[in-house]
Amino acid sequence: MVELKTQESLLRALKRAAARRLTAEELEKQRVSFIVGSLKESSAVTRARIREVLAQQEGKNVKLMLRDKVRCATPV
């Protein structure tokens, strides 16, 4: 049987990454990505709509705008 061992450099990099705090933008992207991944493939819900709903739940005013040819929710 082969004994597998994780490289020390990889373990150090993982520990640094785990200790780093996410920015608000990174956290929002992860939340949106998680929700999109939880939807059925046939769902018509867009990332923009997800961002809009999340912003509304946080009490932010939201305006949908066209940015980089993609509709996205941007706090006003």
C-alpha positions in Angstrom: 0.0 0.0 0.0 1.3 3.5 -0.9 1.6 6.0 2.0 0.5 9.5 0.9 1.9 12.6 2.5 0.8 16.2 2.0 3.6 18.6 1.1 4.6 20.9 3.9 4.4 23.9 1.6 0.8 23.1 0.8 -0.1 22.7 4.5 1.5 26.1 5.3 -0.3 27.8 2.4 -3.6 26.3 3.6 -3.0 27.5 7.1 -2.3 31.0 5.9 -5.4 31.0 3.7 -7.6 29.7 6.6 -6.3 32.5 8.9 -6.9 35.3 6.4 -10.1 37.3 6.8 -12.3 37.6 3.7 -13.2 41.0 2.4 -16.9 42.0 2.2 -16.7 41.6 -1.6 -15.2 38.1 -1.4 -17.8 37.0 1.2 -20.6 38.3 -1.1 -19.2 36.4 -4.1 -19.0 33.2 -2.0 -22.6 33.7 -0.8 -23.9 34.3 -4.3 -21.9 31.3 -5.7 -23.2 29.0 -2.9 -26.8 30.0 -3.7 -26.4 29.6 -7.4 -24.9 26.2 -6.8 -27.9 25.2 -4.7 -30.4 26.1 -7.4 -31.8 23.5 -9.9 -30.1 23.6 -13.3 -33.4 24.7 -14.8 -33.8 27.7 -12.5 -34.2 31.1 -14.1 -32.9 33.0 -11.1 -29.9 35.2 -12.0 -26.9 36.2 -10.0 -28.2 39.7 -10.2 -31.5 38.7 -8.6 -29.7 36.9 -5.9 -27.5 39.9 -5.1 -30.6 42.1 -5.2 -32.5 39.9 -2.7 -29.4 39.6 -0.4 -29.0 43.4 -0.4 -32.7 43.9 0.4 -32.4 41.5 3.3 -29.5 43.6 4.6 -31.7 46.7 4.4 -29.9 48.3 1.4 -31.5 50.2 -1.4 -30.7 48.4 -4.6 -30.7 49.5 -8.2 -30.2 47.1 -11.1 -27.8 48.4 -13.6 -26.0 47.2 -16.7 -22.3 46.6 -16.0 -19.9 44.7 -18.2 -22.9 43.4 -20.2 -24.2 41.6 -17.1 -27.2 42.7 -15.0 -26.0 43.0 -11.5 -27.5 44.5 -8.3 -25.5 47.5 -7.0 -26.3 49.2 -3.7 -27.4 52.8 -4.2 
